[in-house]
Amino acid sequence: MGKTLLALAAVIFSLSPPAAYADARLRTTTCPVEGVAASFKVLGARTEYEGVAAEYHWLYANLPEWERTDQALIHVGRRDYDLLYIKHGRQRATICFDITDFYGKPAR
């Protein structure tokens, strides 16, 4: 996912009602990357847009004072993961999202 898509999703998320990700939900899961602060599987997202919006919604709803500093896409076996690197002052953390179900699905 390009930075332009992610920036656009962040802007749209901040302006749009929750309908953009209403069908997407998160379930706690494990991540193949060690040391992550939290790990979720994104469920119900029909497109990359909805999935990314669900990720950002979780971040802004649960850690509003934290800033996203970077993002990485990794593939482990047949699974796809989105890692969000965040910071708050001197604190740093990584949030892992299993995006296998929606990765590569364009908007309809």
C-alpha positions in Angstrom: 0.0 0.0 0.0 1.5 3.3 -1.0 2.0 6.2 1.3 -0.5 8.2 -0.8 -3.3 5.7 -0.1 -2.5 5.7 3.6 -2.4 9.5 3.8 -5.7 9.7 1.9 -7.3 7.1 4.2 -6.2 9.0 7.2 -7.7 12.3 5.8 -10.9 10.6 4.7 -11.2 8.8 8.1 -10.9 12.0 10.0 -13.7 13.6 7.9 -16.0 10.6 7.2 -18.7 9.0 9.4 -17.9 5.5 10.6 -19.7 3.9 7.6 -16.3 3.6 5.8 -15.2 0.8 8.1 -18.6 -0.1 9.7 -18.3 -3.8 8.6 -14.7 -4.1 9.6 -13.9 -5.3 13.1 -10.8 -6.4 15.0 -10.1 -9.6 16.9 -7.0 -10.0 19.1 -4.6 -12.5 17.5 -0.9 -13.3 17.5 1.7 -11.8 15.3 4.9 -13.4 13.9 6.9 -10.4 14.8 8.2 -10.4 18.4 7.9 -7.4 20.6 4.6 -5.9 19.3 2.5 -4.0 21.7 -0.8 -5.3 20.3 -1.9 -7.6 17.5 -5.2 -7.8 15.7 -6.8 -9.6 12.8 -9.0 -7.3 10.6 -12.3 -9.0 9.9 -15.1 -7.9 7.5 -13.2 -5.4 5.5 -14.2 -5.8 1.8 -11.4 -3.6 0.4 -8.0 -2.2 1.3 -9.6 1.1 2.0 -12.0 -0.3 4.6 -9.2 -2.4 6.2 -6.8 0.6 6.5 -9.6 2.7 7.8 -10.3 0.1 10.5 -6.6 0.1 11.5 -6.5 3.8 11.8 -9.8 4.0 13.6 -8.4 1.6 16.2 -5.2 3.6 16.6 -7.0 7.0 16.9 -9.7 5.6 19.2 -7.4 3.8 21.5 -4.1 5.7 21.4 -5.1 9.3 20.4 -2.0 10.9 21.7 0.3 8.6 19.8 1.7 9.5 16.4 2.2 7.0 13.6 5.8 7.3 12.5 6.1 4.5 9.9 4.3 1.5 8.4 5.6 -1.8 7.0 4.0 -4.6 5.1 5.3 -8.1 5.7 4.4 -11.5 4.4 4.9 -14.6 6.5 3.8 -17.9 4.9 0.4 -17.2 3.3 -0.4 -14.4 5.7 0.0 -10.6 5.2 0.6 -8.2 8.1 0.6 -4.4 8.4 2.9 -3.1 11.1 2.2 0.4 12.4 5.2 2.0 14.2 4.0 4.6 16.7 5.5 7.0 19.3 4.4 9.2 22.2 7.3 11.3 23.5 10.2 8.9 24.0 7.9 5.8 24.0 7.9 3.7 20.9 5.6 0.7 20.0 4.6 -1.5 17.1 1.0 -2.5 16.4 0.5 -5.6 14.2 -2.6 -6.1 12.0 -3.3 -9.3 10.1 -4.6 -7.9 6.8 -4.7 -11.2 4.8 -8.5 -11.1 4.3 -8.5 -7.7 2.5 -4.9 -7.2 1.2 -5.0 -6.6 -2.5 -8.7 -6.0 -2.8 -9.3 -2.7 -4.6 -12.3 -0.5 -4.0 -15.4 -1.6 -5.9 
